[in-house]
Amino acid sequence: MSTGRDPGLQAERTRLAWRRTLLTVTVVTALAVRLASAGGPVGALVAGVTVLLWGALLVLCWPRGTGTGPARTGGRTLPLVALGTVGLALLGVLLVLRGLG
């Protein structure tokens, strides 16, 4: 019986999960910018904030999705990605409510 750790495909699954996260955020950003583009100055502001959030998430997710980033980040990456995702979700809700009103 070996006492060594065999991670198997854990690293590959982790990279794929980060890539899926980034792909999802990219699609949500594109849809939010499309919805916000018809909103005048307020829509432009919302689109700008959405693109800024996307850029921040890109900086966080890309190194991990390609396997070039650090394996340990002191526990800051996941909460920041969650916060950015919640921010995008709130912007999406505001866009939908504004479009229905």
Secondary structure, DSSP 8 states (H G I E B T S, - for coil): ---S---TTHHHHHHHHHHHHHHHHHHHHHHHHHHHTTSHHHHHHHHHHHHHHHHHHHHHHHHHHHT-S-S--TT-HHHHHHHHHHHHHHHHHHHHHHHH-
